[in-house]
């Protein structure tokens, strides 16, 4: 019984030490994910194609769900299309008070992340991956709220 108690105590110490060691990394990853999402939304509003491109994974794909003619529809955009759109449109002409985005949910685990970004006119669900040491947005599903 004494060996079991010592073994269980050692295992507990190892697990607590591992957990404490991973907390700073998790906080660092969460901050980096938030920064990537901030780059994404601010580059959209400000017409900054270079900053947009920096936030996207090479295989990025965006699905936009909307209603038209009383029917639900969906469009897809690649990363290249997003960057070209931002470059050609430039800064979005809306009041500064509407150029906001709030990350309301965030989960980061094992080099992957998911987030919910809420803006005045739509909601994005994003998936991200840590790619070559940097967080990149892999996919977005957007629905308009207007």
Legacy VTK file of the C-alpha trace (Angstrom):
# vtk DataFile Version 3.0
C-alpha trace
ASCII
DATASET POLYDATA
POINTS 146 float
0.000 0.000 0.000
2.901 2.302 0.805
4.344 1.845 -2.738
0.971 2.647 -4.275
0.654 5.830 -2.217
4.160 6.979 -3.181
3.494 6.131 -6.868
0.183 7.983 -6.871
1.812 10.964 -5.178
4.608 11.063 -7.760
2.140 10.780 -10.618
0.132 13.659 -9.176
3.260 15.821 -8.917
4.246 15.023 -12.503
0.753 15.860 -13.793
0.589 19.106 -11.801
4.038 20.116 -13.027
3.046 19.329 -16.647
-0.160 21.320 -16.266
1.686 24.306 -14.803
4.262 24.157 -17.600
1.609 24.178 -20.344
-0.415 27.113 -18.932
2.004 29.810 -20.183
2.032 28.213 -23.647
-1.765 28.087 -23.723
-2.000 31.757 -22.726
0.588 32.626 -25.385
-1.321 30.666 -28.050
-4.636 32.277 -27.062
-3.079 35.739 -27.380
-1.600 34.831 -30.780
-4.952 33.479 -32.015
-6.705 36.669 -30.888
-4.042 38.717 -32.673
-4.537 36.744 -35.907
-8.306 37.243 -35.751
-7.810 40.944 -35.029
-5.518 41.216 -38.073
-8.231 39.511 -40.143
-11.136 41.760 -39.161
-9.169 45.014 -39.049
-7.572 44.334 -42.434
-11.047 43.791 -43.878
-12.375 47.080 -42.508
-9.212 49.037 -43.360
-8.602 47.582 -46.818
-5.174 46.197 -45.871
-4.654 43.264 -48.266
-1.148 42.489 -46.993
-2.344 42.184 -43.403
-5.305 40.074 -44.548
-3.024 37.711 -46.462
-0.752 37.348 -43.418
-3.684 36.076 -41.327
-4.834 33.398 -43.814
-3.684 29.812 -44.240
-2.812 28.868 -47.858
-5.894 26.586 -47.961
-8.275 29.162 -46.470
-11.923 28.837 -47.455
-14.839 31.038 -46.414
-18.503 30.057 -46.639
-21.047 32.882 -46.443
-24.635 31.913 -45.651
-27.302 34.439 -46.604
-30.894 34.743 -47.816
-31.867 35.927 -51.283
-35.262 35.701 -52.948
-36.602 34.014 -49.823
-34.106 31.150 -50.118
-31.034 30.297 -48.150
-27.857 30.513 -50.255
-24.141 30.023 -49.786
-21.055 31.410 -51.477
-17.433 30.339 -51.128
-14.300 32.471 -51.178
-10.709 31.321 -51.294
-7.931 33.196 -49.554
-6.752 34.632 -52.870
-10.273 35.914 -53.603
-10.507 37.496 -50.137
-7.167 39.249 -50.523
-8.056 40.474 -54.031
-11.431 41.746 -52.788
-9.839 43.656 -49.918
-7.221 45.089 -52.283
-9.782 46.207 -54.882
-12.441 47.564 -52.477
-10.079 49.291 -50.051
-11.309 50.581 -46.711
-14.957 49.799 -45.947
-17.130 52.889 -45.802
-19.048 52.404 -42.549
-19.046 54.460 -39.353
-16.102 53.761 -37.055
-18.549 52.546 -34.384
-19.514 49.699 -36.730
-15.928 48.662 -37.443
-15.839 46.346 -34.482
-15.411 42.687 -33.844
-15.588 40.837 -30.563
-14.274 37.330 -30.002
-16.996 35.826 -27.832
-15.775 32.218 -27.733
-12.314 30.764 -28.058
-10.908 27.262 -27.704
-7.241 26.464 -28.312
-5.839 22.940 -28.178
-2.995 20.985 -29.782
-2.165 23.499 -32.509
-5.806 24.063 -33.465
-8.278 26.741 -32.435
-11.883 27.711 -32.947
-13.416 31.106 -32.345
-16.629 33.048 -32.717
-16.294 36.611 -33.973
-19.335 38.868 -33.612
-19.601 42.144 -35.559
-22.528 44.555 -35.974
-23.577 42.911 -39.259
-22.490 39.278 -39.173
-21.162 36.383 -37.098
-18.083 34.396 -38.127
-17.103 30.970 -36.857
-13.393 30.510 -37.504
-11.019 27.569 -37.372
-7.301 28.182 -37.110
-4.151 26.093 -37.201
-0.658 26.729 -35.958
1.196 26.548 -39.259
4.997 26.756 -39.336
4.896 28.366 -35.904
2.234 30.988 -36.748
-1.516 30.948 -36.225
-3.439 31.094 -39.524
-7.158 31.108 -40.284
-8.069 27.938 -42.185
-11.803 28.434 -42.562
-14.670 30.785 -41.820
-18.415 30.225 -41.861
-20.242 33.552 -41.831
-23.895 34.402 -41.502
-25.318 37.882 -41.863
-27.318 39.255 -38.927
-29.019 42.183 -40.689
LINES 1 147
146 0 1 2 3 4 5 6 7 8 9 10 11 12 13 14 15 16 17 18 19 20 21 22 23 24 25 26 27 28 29 30 31 32 33 34 35 36 37 38 39 40 41 42 43 44 45 46 47 48 49 50 51 52 53 54 55 56 57 58 59 60 61 62 63 64 65 66 67 68 69 70 71 72 73 74 75 76 77 78 79 80 81 82 83 84 85 86 87 88 89 90 91 92 93 94 95 96 97 98 99 100 101 102 103 104 105 106 107 108 109 110 111 112 113 114 115 116 117 118 119 120 121 122 123 124 125 126 127 128 129 130 131 132 133 134 135 136 137 138 139 140 141 142 143 144 145
